[in-house]
Amino acid sequence: MISSYLCILEDSLVKKLELLKRIEEKSLEQSVMIKDNHINPDLMDKNMDEKLKMIEEINSLDDGFEALYGKIKKELEEKKEQHKSQIRKLQGLIEKITEKSSSIQAIEARNKSQMDLYFTKQKKELQSRKSAMSVARDYYQNMSKSKHAAPQFLDKKK
């Protein structure tokens, strides 16, 4: 009975690892998009939505894993030697998952800092354009006023 539960736990960890690999790929795609400095909001949103779905699936897998492990934990500790090889497999998968999670966190941190720089640059460009437009508008307003000369009185007496 425990052996079949351990197989289910192993399958859950394998699925989680595959999802993490896909999330890592999506994060790397984001890095490429950000480095190009021509971020397509639609593609970025699609990428983020796909990652969000995978994260939700991982959360679901984690909840199921914890629930199942909670059921067999006590019995597993008592029969640890009988299931030694399966436990080692699970530990190996958990180690890979931890490494992949760390890798993803590093990529996401780099992406965040690059996005912050990108948005700061975009904000400065927008402010510069706004300032230039304001100067141009003021110039045109002043020039249009200068065309209308105020009436002037000429004294023709000498």
TACOR-V182168 format. One record per backbone hydrogen bond with DSSP energy under -0.5 kcal/mol. CO is the residue of the C=O (numbers start at 1). NH is the residue of the N-H. E is the energy in kcal/mol with one decimal. If there is no record, write none. Layout:
<<CO;NH;E> <CO;NH;E>>
//
This chain:
<<1;5;-1.7> <2;6;-2.8> <3;7;-1.7> <4;8;-1.9> <5;9;-2.4> <6;10;-2.4> <7;11;-2.5> <8;12;-2.2> <9;13;-2.2> <10;14;-2.4> <11;15;-2.4> <12;16;-2.2> <13;17;-2.4> <14;18;-2.2> <15;19;-2.4> <16;20;-2.4> <17;21;-2.1> <18;22;-2.1> <19;23;-2.5> <20;24;-2.4> <21;25;-2.1> <22;26;-2.2> <23;27;-2.4> <24;28;-2.3> <25;29;-2.2> <26;30;-2.0> <27;31;-1.9> <28;32;-1.9> <29;33;-2.2> <30;34;-2.7> <31;35;-2.4> <32;36;-1.5> <33;38;-0.6> <34;37;-1.3> <39;41;-0.8> <40;44;-2.6> <41;45;-2.6> <42;46;-2.3> <43;47;-2.4> <44;48;-2.5> <45;49;-2.6> <46;50;-2.3> <47;51;-2.2> <48;52;-2.5> <49;53;-2.2> <50;54;-2.0> <51;55;-2.5> <52;56;-2.4> <53;57;-2.0> <54;58;-2.3> <55;59;-2.5> <56;60;-2.0> <57;61;-2.4> <58;62;-2.8> <59;63;-2.3> <60;64;-2.3> <61;65;-2.7> <62;66;-2.8> <63;67;-2.2> <64;68;-2.5> <65;69;-3.0> <66;70;-2.3> <67;71;-1.3> <68;72;-1.6> <69;73;-1.6> <72;76;-2.9> <73;77;-2.2> <74;78;-1.4> <75;79;-1.6> <77;80;-0.8> <79;83;-0.9> <80;83;-0.6> <81;84;-1.1> <83;87;-2.4> <84;88;-2.2> <85;89;-2.0> <86;90;-2.3> <87;91;-2.5> <88;92;-2.5> <89;93;-2.5> <90;94;-2.6> <91;95;-2.1> <92;96;-2.2> <93;97;-2.6> <94;98;-2.3> <95;99;-2.3> <96;100;-2.6> <97;101;-2.6> <98;102;-2.2> <99;103;-2.3> <100;104;-2.5> <101;105;-2.4> <102;106;-2.1> <103;107;-2.2> <104;108;-2.9> <105;109;-2.2> <106;110;-2.2> <107;111;-2.7> <108;112;-2.5> <109;113;-2.2> <110;114;-2.5> <111;115;-2.6> <112;116;-2.5> <113;117;-2.1> <114;118;-2.5> <115;119;-2.9> <116;120;-2.2> <117;121;-2.5> <118;122;-2.6> <119;123;-2.4> <120;124;-2.2> <121;125;-2.4> <122;126;-2.4> <123;127;-2.5> <124;128;-2.5> <125;129;-2.5> <126;130;-2.6> <127;131;-2.5> <128;132;-2.5> <129;133;-2.7> <130;134;-2.2> <131;135;-2.4> <132;136;-2.5> <133;137;-2.6> <134;138;-2.5> <135;139;-2.4> <136;140;-2.6> <137;141;-2.3> <138;142;-2.4> <139;143;-2.7> <140;144;-2.3> <141;145;-1.5> <142;146;-1.6> <143;147;-0.8> <145;148;-0.7> <147;149;-1.3> <152;154;-0.6> <153;155;-0.6> <154;156;-0.8>>
//
